[in-house]
Amino acid sequence: MNLLSEESSGVRILAARHVSTDKTLPETNNALNTTLLCHNFTLEPDFNSYLTALQPYAWILWSSGLVVLILLWILYAVTLRSALKKWRESSTNIATVLSVYPLVASAAYIAIVVPRATLVAEAIAQEVVMVAMYQFYHLIVAECGGVSQFIRSAADKRLETRVMPCCCWPCCFIPRPQINKRSLSCLRYLVLQIPIIQAVLYVIILVLWAEDMMMYRRALVFIQCFVGVSILSGIWGVIMCVRAAESIGFVFRPRFFALQLVLIIVKLQYSLAKMISDFVTLPCVMSLHPAVLVNLTQNTVTIFEMLLLSIWAWRLYGRKEDKSVNKIQKVVVAVLEEGTGILDVKPSKDGIVNKNFNTVDNKSENKL
């Protein structure tokens, strides 16, 4: 018995940190346990452990993010109110496109507070952007006067198919169809597939993540290929629609770029954050897994990026004058100055100019 007690006196038991230490348990090796906890990629901290690790910075971080989030929703309401004065007939499209910034920031804030919801928040943010892309296509068509007016204004113009991402040499042989109902319908379906396919793929990703982490990590590489093809083809359709609208005098490129930046943030920036935690050896900070700390930093940066983009969107959608309307008015005035007619311009409530022409040409009166 003495021999057995002497041999067992040097034995140590490794216990996880979430197991409360008791007087009956022998001494634990906390340094080794912390290392195992930090570098076990299948483990995500629960809320209580996460809150304990972040102290005393947790409440400061969450309070600052909440203030920015409230500011984003207030800015959204102000921008939407100003935009609806000019685009009341496209209220649904405008409201959906502008809601991207506070919704993406809200998803990032949820991931900051609850780290186990990071993948769900990422799926929500990306789906919001995809739906906004589809609504932006409808906004372009509506602002051009609808499909019929769009086609009449385009006359014999053709779609520019050699745009990003299909602008390199192998794509130079893509035909350029004429702008008609068929080509616009093809653009619509090309953009519509983005939210549908992205939703299906993210459901598969979430199921794999919940079922088996190893299977999720192996399948993610192949699923991302389909995600990339879907997004690039949809962006190609939106860019072609933007170019077609610009050919008849409308300016959409700044507004599309503001929306495109959100897509770059929620897709490219999120992917780079995952690559950092996967391929770079990072130390444990505040007893947190490196991936958790990277996601925390990335989501915090995303909230402030959405604030900057929301301010830019307020400048784009809330300005007093529309460049395309001013451009059309100047062309009309320039044409009439060459003749003998008198232009009477009366702005209406909808922002469309009603023009009454009083002809004072004596020769034309004699002919009539």
Buried (B, 14 or more C-beta within 10 A) or exposed (E): EEEEEEEEEEEEEEBEBEEEEEEEEEEBEEEEBEEEBBBEBEBBBEEEBBBBBBEEEBEEBBEEBBEBBEBBBEBBEEBBEBBBEBBEEBEEBBBBBBBBBBBBBBBBBBBBBBBEBBBBBBBBBBBBBBBBBBBBBBBBBBBBBEBEEBBEBBEEBBBBBBBEEBBEEEEEEEEEBEBBEEBBEBBBEBBBBBBEBBBEBBEEBBEBBEEEBEEBBEBBEEBBEBBEEBBEBBBBBBBBBBBBBBBBBBEBBEBBEBBBBBBEBBBEEBEEBBEBBEEEEBEBEBBBBBBBBBBBEBBBBBBBBBBEBBBBBBEBBBEEEBEBBEEBBEEBEEEBEEEEBEBEEEEEEEEEEEEEEEEEEEEEEEEE
